[in-house]
Amino acid sequence: MQRYLLRRLLQGVAVLWLLTVIVFVISRLSGNPVDLLLPEGAPPSQRTALIHQLGLDRSQPAQYWTFLTHALRGDFGSSIRFQTGAASLVVSHMPATIELALASLGIALVIGIPAGILAALFRGRPVDYATTTLLTVGQAVPSFWLAILLILWLGVDLHLLPIGGRAGIESLIMPAVTLSIVPLVTIARITRSSVGAILPQDFVRTAEAKGLRRQTVLIRHVLRNGLIPVVTVGGIAMGQLLSGAVITEQIFTWPGIGWLTIQAIEARDYAVVQAVTLLTAALIVGLNLLVDFLYFTLDPRIREAQVATA
């Protein structure tokens, strides 16, 4: 187990290092931030002084080495636009995105797992067809369109929920519902497929032949094995929610890292863009390691495979 997790950890470190190179290069393709910081018609001497102050007159390898060594210490520099430390700025916005992602994943799990189980239990029947049709429709709905529809209906017409900001549970409902649709469909389909494949197994028929109630068989035997893939899907979905909430946060003016990223890109704020990307990536890598550990713990076949290859 230790060798398996160590290998996964080394893979995560390699991914983060490669990401530092990609982020460093791409962020500098957007242009020179000095053009935005100085007023039009600023003298060349002032421009040269600011370029030197920001370290942009050094070679690209030298800039990358400085960026990498400082990043390892948690120092991503100062934000040009917000005039504060980039790392502390990202960390201050991270709780809003985590809150939104957890709420969205919770909605997806609470609705998606029962929907998948229901479709699996009645496979080939009208209930299955109706559930599958609803999932297909949900997958086809663009998130930005759903967000606008919710704002017009619940916010503007009915005045039930606030249309933006982060001011309590009411502000969380619409963006969380908007973000939950994609993972909900994925979780429901994986659950349907996994549970449907386990129901005909011999151990399930044996449990039923022993006289166990249908509910007991479903919980102890079917769900215990059928929901193992959902752990992996849930971890992947959480990573996608953390990194893919940009549009939703912009529409609902949710003050998370997605909203912050757009502000930083518009200002060519290298430090914030790099800090957002790398800190989010580190969080996702850690989340993937946690999912690997849970999958390793829940599925004995993974443990046996690792022992056999050791």
C-alpha positions as CSV (number, residue, x, y, z in Angstrom):
1,M,0.0,0.0,0.0
2,Q,2.8,2.4,0.9
3,R,4.6,1.8,-2.5
4,Y,1.3,2.3,-4.3
5,L,0.6,5.6,-2.6
6,L,4.2,6.8,-2.9
7,R,4.1,6.1,-6.6
8,R,0.9,8.1,-6.9
9,L,2.5,10.9,-4.8
10,L,5.5,11.1,-7.1
11,Q,3.2,11.2,-10.2
12,G,1.4,14.1,-8.5
13,V,4.6,16.0,-7.9
14,A,5.6,15.5,-11.5
15,V,2.3,16.9,-12.7
16,L,2.6,20.0,-10.5
17,W,6.2,20.7,-11.8
18,L,5.0,20.3,-15.4
19,L,2.1,22.6,-14.6
20,T,4.5,25.3,-13.3
21,V,6.2,25.4,-16.7
22,I,3.0,25.6,-18.6
23,V,1.5,28.3,-16.4
24,F,4.6,30.3,-16.5
25,V,4.8,30.3,-20.3
26,I,1.1,30.8,-21.0
27,S,0.6,33.6,-18.5
28,R,3.3,35.6,-20.3
29,L,1.8,35.1,-23.7
30,S,-1.1,37.5,-22.7
31,G,1.1,40.6,-22.9
32,N,3.1,42.9,-20.7
33,P,1.2,44.0,-17.5
34,V,3.2,47.3,-17.6
35,D,0.9,48.4,-20.5
36,L,-2.0,48.3,-18.1
37,L,-0.3,49.7,-15.0
38,L,1.1,52.9,-16.6
39,P,-1.1,55.7,-18.0
40,E,-1.0,56.3,-21.7
41,G,1.9,58.5,-22.7
42,A,4.0,57.6,-19.7
43,P,7.7,58.4,-20.3
44,P,10.1,55.6,-21.3
45,S,12.1,56.0,-18.1
46,Q,9.1,55.3,-16.0
47,R,8.3,52.3,-18.1
48,T,11.8,51.0,-17.8
49,A,11.9,51.4,-14.1
50,L,8.6,49.5,-13.6
51,I,9.8,46.7,-15.8
52,H,12.9,46.4,-13.7
53,Q,10.9,46.6,-10.5
54,L,8.7,43.7,-11.6
55,G,11.7,41.7,-12.8
56,L,10.5,41.5,-16.4
57,D,13.8,42.6,-17.8
58,R,15.5,39.4,-16.8
59,S,15.7,36.3,-19.0
60,Q,12.8,33.9,-19.1
61,P,14.8,31.0,-17.4
62,A,15.8,33.4,-14.7
63,Q,12.2,34.5,-14.2
64,Y,11.1,30.9,-14.1
65,W,13.7,29.9,-11.6
66,T,12.8,32.8,-9.3
67,F,9.1,31.9,-9.6
68,L,9.7,28.2,-8.9
69,T,11.9,28.7,-5.8
70,H,9.5,31.3,-4.4
71,A,6.5,29.1,-5.1
72,L,8.0,26.2,-3.2
73,R,8.0,28.5,-0.2
74,G,4.4,29.5,-0.8
75,D,5.4,32.9,-2.1
76,F,3.8,33.7,-5.5
77,G,4.6,37.4,-5.4
78,S,2.2,40.3,-5.0
79,S,-0.9,41.0,-7.0
80,I,-0.5,43.9,-9.4
81,R,-4.2,44.8,-9.3
82,F,-5.1,44.1,-5.7
83,Q,-1.8,45.2,-4.1
84,T,-1.6,42.2,-1.7
85,G,0.1,38.8,-1.6
86,A,-1.1,36.6,-4.4
87,A,-1.1,33.4,-2.2
88,S,-3.1,35.1,0.6
89,L,-5.5,36.6,-1.9
90,V,-6.2,33.1,-3.4
91,V,-6.5,31.5,0.0
92,S,-9.1,34.1,1.0
93,H,-11.2,33.3,-2.0
94,M,-10.8,29.5,-1.8
95,P,-13.4,28.9,0.9
96,A,-16.2,30.3,-1.3
97,T,-15.3,28.0,-4.2
98,I,-15.0,25.0,-1.8
99,E,-18.3,25.8,-0.3
100,L,-19.9,26.0,-3.7
101,A,-18.2,22.8,-4.9
102,L,-19.3,20.8,-1.8
103,A,-22.9,22.0,-2.1
104,S,-23.0,21.1,-5.8
105,L,-21.5,17.6,-5.1
106,G,-23.9,17.0,-2.3
107,I,-26.9,17.8,-4.5
108,A,-25.4,15.5,-7.2
109,L,-24.9,12.6,-4.8
110,V,-28.3,13.0,-3.0
111,I,-30.2,13.0,-6.3
112,G,-27.8,11.0,-8.6
113,I,-27.3,7.9,-6.6
114,P,-31.0,7.2,-5.9
115,A,-31.8,7.9,-9.6
116,G,-29.1,5.5,-10.7
117,I,-30.3,2.8,-8.3
118,L,-33.9,3.3,-9.4
119,A,-33.0,3.0,-13.0
120,A,-30.9,-0.2,-12.4
121,L,-33.7,-1.9,-10.3
122,F,-36.3,-1.2,-13.1
123,R,-33.9,-1.6,-16.1
124,G,-35.8,-1.9,-19.4
125,R,-39.0,-0.5,-17.8
126,P,-40.7,2.8,-18.1
127,V,-39.1,4.1,-14.9
128,D,-35.7,3.4,-16.4
129,Y,-36.6,5.1,-19.7
130,A,-37.9,8.1,-18.0
131,T,-34.9,8.5,-15.7
132,T,-32.5,8.0,-18.6
133,T,-34.4,10.6,-20.7
134,L,-34.2,13.1,-17.9
135,L,-30.5,12.5,-17.5
136,T,-29.9,13.0,-21.2
137,V,-31.8,16.3,-21.1
138,G,-29.9,17.4,-18.1
139,Q,-26.6,16.7,-19.7
140,A,-27.6,18.7,-22.8
141,V,-28.6,21.8,-20.9
142,P,-25.8,24.4,-21.0
143,S,-24.9,25.6,-17.5
144,F,-24.9,29.3,-18.4
145,W,-28.4,28.9,-19.9
146,L,-29.7,27.2,-16.7
147,A,-28.1,29.8,-14.6
148,I,-29.8,32.6,-16.5
149,L,-33.1,30.8,-16.4
150,L,-32.9,30.3,-12.6
151,I,-32.0,34.0,-12.1
152,L,-35.0,35.1,-14.3
153,W,-37.4,32.7,-12.6
154,L,-36.4,32.5,-9.0
155,G,-34.7,35.8,-8.7
156,V,-36.4,38.3,-10.9
157,D,-40.0,36.9,-11.3
158,L,-40.6,35.3,-8.0
159,H,-38.1,37.2,-5.8
160,L,-37.4,34.1,-3.8
161,L,-33.6,34.1,-4.0
162,P,-30.9,36.7,-4.4
163,I,-29.4,36.8,-7.9
164,G,-25.8,37.3,-6.9
165,G,-23.2,37.6,-4.2
166,R,-22.5,35.4,-1.2
167,A,-24.7,36.3,1.7
168,G,-25.9,33.0,3.3
169,I,-27.5,29.8,2.3
170,E,-30.0,31.5,0.0
171,S,-27.3,32.9,-2.2
172,L,-25.8,29.4,-2.5
173,I,-28.8,27.6,-3.9
174,M,-28.9,28.8,-7.5
175,P,-25.2,28.5,-8.3
176,A,-25.0,25.1,-6.5
177,V,-27.9,23.7,-8.5
178,T,-26.4,25.1,-11.7
179,L,-23.1,23.4,-11.1
180,S,-24.6,20.1,-9.8
181,I,-26.2,19.1,-13.1
182,V,-23.1,17.7,-14.9
183,P,-21.8,15.6,-12.0
184,L,-25.4,14.5,-11.1
185,V,-25.8,13.0,-14.6
186,T,-22.4,11.3,-14.4
187,I,-23.0,9.9,-11.0
188,A,-26.5,8.6,-11.9
189,R,-25.2,6.9,-15.0
190,I,-22.2,5.3,-13.2
191,T,-24.5,4.1,-10.4
192,R,-27.0,2.6,-12.8
193,S,-24.3,0.8,-14.8
194,S,-22.5,-0.5,-11.7
195,V,-25.6,-1.6,-9.7
196,G,-27.1,-3.1,-12.8
197,A,-24.0,-5.2,-13.3
198,I,-24.0,-6.5,-9.7
199,L,-27.7,-7.4,-9.4
200,P,-27.5,-10.6,-11.5
201,Q,-24.4,-11.8,-9.7
202,D,-24.4,-15.2,-7.9
203,F,-23.7,-13.8,-4.5
204,V,-26.8,-11.5,-4.8
205,R,-29.0,-14.4,-5.7
206,T,-27.5,-16.5,-2.9
207,A,-28.3,-13.7,-0.4
208,E,-31.9,-13.6,-1.6
209,A,-32.2,-17.4,-1.5
210,K,-31.2,-17.3,2.2
211,G,-34.3,-15.3,2.8
212,L,-32.8,-11.8,3.4
213,R,-35.1,-9.0,2.7
214,R,-34.7,-7.1,-0.6
215,Q,-33.7,-3.9,1.2
216,T,-31.0,-5.8,3.2
217,V,-29.6,-7.4,0.1
218,L,-29.5,-4.0,-1.7
219,I,-27.7,-2.2,1.1
220,R,-25.3,-4.9,2.4
221,H,-24.3,-6.5,-0.9
222,V,-25.3,-4.5,-3.9
223,L,-24.6,-1.0,-2.8
224,R,-21.5,-1.9,-0.9
225,N,-19.9,-3.2,-4.1
226,G,-21.8,-1.1,-6.7
227,L,-21.0,2.3,-5.2
228,I,-17.2,1.8,-5.3
229,P,-16.9,3.4,-8.7
230,V,-18.9,6.3,-7.4
231,V,-16.1,7.1,-5.0
232,T,-13.7,7.7,-8.0
233,V,-16.4,9.6,-10.0
234,G,-17.1,11.8,-6.9
235,G,-13.4,12.6,-6.5
236,I,-13.1,13.5,-10.2
237,A,-16.3,15.5,-10.0
238,M,-15.1,17.5,-7.0
239,G,-11.9,18.4,-8.8
240,Q,-13.9,19.5,-11.9
241,L,-16.1,21.6,-9.7
242,L,-13.2,23.3,-8.0
243,S,-11.5,24.2,-11.3
244,G,-14.5,24.6,-13.5
245,A,-16.8,27.0,-11.6
246,V,-15.5,30.1,-13.5
247,I,-18.6,30.8,-15.6
248,T,-21.0,30.1,-12.8
249,E,-19.1,32.3,-10.4
250,Q,-19.1,35.1,-12.9
251,I,-22.8,34.9,-13.6
252,F,-23.8,34.9,-9.9
253,T,-20.9,37.2,-8.9
254,W,-19.8,34.5,-6.4
255,P,-16.5,35.6,-4.9
256,G,-14.5,32.4,-5.5
257,I,-11.3,31.7,-7.2
258,G,-13.1,31.5,-10.6
259,W,-14.2,35.0,-10.3
260,L,-10.8,36.0,-9.1
261,T,-9.1,34.3,-12.0
262,I,-11.1,36.3,-14.5
263,Q,-10.2,39.6,-12.8
264,A,-6.5,38.6,-12.8
265,I,-6.5,37.6,-16.4
266,E,-8.1,40.9,-17.5
267,A,-5.4,42.8,-15.5
268,R,-2.6,40.5,-16.7
269,D,-1.8,39.8,-13.1
270,Y,0.8,37.0,-13.5
271,A,1.2,36.4,-9.8
272,V,-2.5,35.8,-9.1
273,V,-3.0,33.6,-12.2
274,Q,-0.1,31.4,-11.3
275,A,-1.2,31.2,-7.7
276,V,-4.7,30.3,-8.6
277,T,-3.7,27.6,-11.0
278,L,-1.0,26.0,-8.9
279,L,-2.8,26.1,-5.6
280,T,-6.0,24.6,-7.2
281,A,-3.9,22.0,-8.9
282,A,-2.2,21.0,-5.6
283,L,-5.7,20.8,-4.0
284,I,-6.9,18.5,-6.8
285,V,-3.8,16.3,-6.7
286,G,-4.3,15.9,-2.9
287,L,-8.0,15.1,-3.6
288,N,-7.0,12.4,-6.1
289,L,-4.6,10.9,-3.6
290,L,-7.4,10.7,-1.1
291,V,-9.6,9.0,-3.7
292,D,-6.9,6.5,-4.5
293,F,-6.5,5.7,-0.8
294,L,-10.3,5.2,-0.4
295,Y,-10.5,3.1,-3.6
296,F,-7.6,1.0,-2.3
297,T,-9.3,0.6,1.0
298,L,-12.7,-0.2,-0.3
299,D,-11.8,-2.6,-3.2
300,P,-9.9,-5.7,-2.1
301,R,-9.1,-6.4,-5.8
302,I,-6.8,-3.4,-5.9
303,R,-4.9,-4.6,-2.9
304,E,-4.5,-8.1,-4.3
305,A,-3.3,-6.7,-7.6
306,Q,-0.7,-4.5,-5.8
307,V,0.5,-7.4,-3.7
308,A,0.8,-9.6,-6.8
309,T,2.9,-7.0,-8.7
310,A,5.1,-6.1,-5.7
